[in-house]
Amino acid sequence: MRFIKDTPFAFAAFGLFLCSRPKQLAEGKRISMIAMKLYLERFNDPSQFATLSLAHYGFFAFTVLPLQTCAEKLREASIMSFGVGDVMMAIMLSQQALQVVSTLANHCFLYFFDPFAF
């Protein structure tokens, strides 16, 4: 099978589409993980890493990985985007990382101050 440089992103986008359908959530997770693994094993293009990270860590991975890990990965991708000169992608990644961190803060706040959590 021949892969082109946009193959990992196509897999990630299809995985996200499947995750939006309740009965195919597990399949969407599997395909999104395949996209990230495919990028890491066969492609090492820093300009593509930002787009794939936004799709993977910004919209999918926080359902299976700790939120702090997702925020750190988004921050790394943002720094890499600035390095290759893609300022708009770096700003989008930074905004998504802040959103993930605020979600983490909300979860912690609700856990500690919810009287029904115990």
Buried (B, 14 or more C-beta within 10 A) or exposed (E): EEEEEEBBBEBBBBBBEBBEEEEBEEBBBEBBBBBBEBBEEEBEEEBBBBBBBBBBBBBBBBEEEEBEEBBBBBBBBBEBBBEBEBEEBBEBBBBBBEBBBEBBEEEEEEEEEEEEEE
